[in-house]
Amino acid sequence: MMLPADRVPLLRERLAAIAGPGRVLVDEAALRPYAEDYTELPARLPDAVVKVASAEQVAPILALGVELGVPVVPALARSNVGGLCIPIAGGIILDLLGLDRILEVHEDDRYMVIEPGVTWQQVKDHLDAHHPRLRFGYSLSPPDTSVLGNLLMDGLSNLSLRWGSMSDWINALEVVLPSGRTVRTGAWAWGQPGVTTAPMPRLDGLFVNWHGTTGVVVKAAVEVQAQLAHRRRCFYLGSRIETSFRFINALARADLCDDAAGLTWPLGKMLLGEPRPTWRSPGEPEVIVFLDSSADDEEVFHAKQRAIERVATRFRDDGERLEGPLPLEQIVEIDPRFRKLADWPMRLDFLLDHPGGGLTWVGTYGPTSRWPEAVRACHELMLERGFPPAVVTRAMRGGHFGVLRMIALFDRKDPAQVETVAALNRDLADAAFGFGYIPYKTPRWVVDRFRDRLDPGFVELLEGVKRLVDPAGVLNPGRWVFDAR
Amino acid sequence: VQAIIQVMIVRAADPDRQTLAGHMLAHLLARAVADPRLRASLARRRYRAGLVVSGMATTLELAGDAIVLHDGLVGRLAATLRTDLVTLLGVAAGGSLVRAWLAGRLGVGGNPFRLLPLLPLLSPSRLPEQGAS
């Protein structure tokens, strides 16, 4: 599907005619940032980048891609840590960050309508300024990255324990197909307010976790939640992995928290400035448990805090060491560096701003019952290869499933480190898969590695749907099982 | 001494062997030595004190123009303070040190007077921000 070199000028000229010459990037220096992301995955330059100025420009650009047989890769902040926007077959990057309007916020029905370029910080600032009765769930992505990108890739947020992974927050979508047809899903299919997907056929599912291979979402109706009057964020320190995860599971079952997450000890030290912690004192906690709880009614709020502590006390009575609660505001008093955990969205600079610049992970969803053994196994693998065993876990949707994410920092300019971290990721993916976990924001290397485990009927249906909506195969080729010709 | 000691270094004996509590303690000390009076007070001391917080032990070696943090309890200690993070945070937030001691949540070993110059570390709101001088 690669465009012959002699046709590149034509492509660029036609794109400029659609979007305006100032919105088409062609110089190598301008294209370079679109060729790669944080990860170890190989870079590939696109033939052109078009910075879309309006949703109306999307259909003619897709039509051009189909006409010339050129890949079109929708992209936002390009920070998905799965290489999903690297144009592995070249072509056009459809940069949607300029579509950045919050179009509607409905306080009573608790949803908002956003364009794909709207960022986490933008939502936070907008709600705080104009709709203080509402709150949103925030991911650990940098504040200047796309909300909708996260939703469409089923990311997670600080409210995922209560409301599930972020695709569960989507009520309706407006999508441009490669045919140029615009489709609306959920309540929007009837032309009604975007309050729900129910009771419509879940056609929004055709665009969630497909990594931009079926259509370009230009607008979405997304749930927001009620802001509650009382909220507390605190830590517990779990001396052992096993204790910590049983504690998180117990809290999830008791329905006491908005968020219950576990960070292994290296992440605490990295937050405090140690670049590659691989040593732990025997007296140190293995896991920092991070809890968020809220209530509108003060009595309910305090009752929740007491109930959380009663759960902790049961563990202590069984001889487990579980220290807390350590309210975040008090920790900030001692060490203001913890302030970066105090409010969402947050920029975890220790992950992003380090000399090597490389950030990669194996992020998975799976059974919370397997957390202890999975975390232990992944710990060992990371230490064996000289990486800090930095693992993030989070209970999702009432604790029905959980996140298991292993994070590694590396030097992108050092080929040996790139190779080592790629090998580590393969080992971690194997281990996590063995414990029943499925990688999310699924990179192609993961699909290839576990291809024989995919149900043949699933693959057949996947390919059939893809052929139906994108018969020319122009949208983000090379994802899932689709060709990258 | 206050006029002489312009800079006091806070460093880890082994930067690869610092506990979470050690990191936080180093930060508190760096804030403390930004205050000329506290700096002068600490610079006058030459001894080691142990601090054990929630099982994480750190030795503070007061060495004149530097404070060196060692992982674990290392060398001859003039005094040792043992407590847990919950108590420490409570005291830092204005709770009573004496009450914590009476409740058995804070233990002192050795010569308690040797701990007195370190007590400002337990009132971080009174310390200057790091980088101040």
Interface residues (C-beta under 8 A of the other chain):
Chain A: L237 S239 W265 G268 K269 L272 G273 E274 P277 T278 W279 R280 S281 G283 E284 P285 R321 E323 G324 P325 L326 P327 Q330 I331 E333 I334 D335 P336 R337
Chain B: P15 D16 R17 Q18 T19 L20 A21 H23 M24 H27 L28 S54 G55 M56 A57 D71 G72 D84 L85 V86 L88 L89 G90 A92 A93 P124 S125 E129 Q130
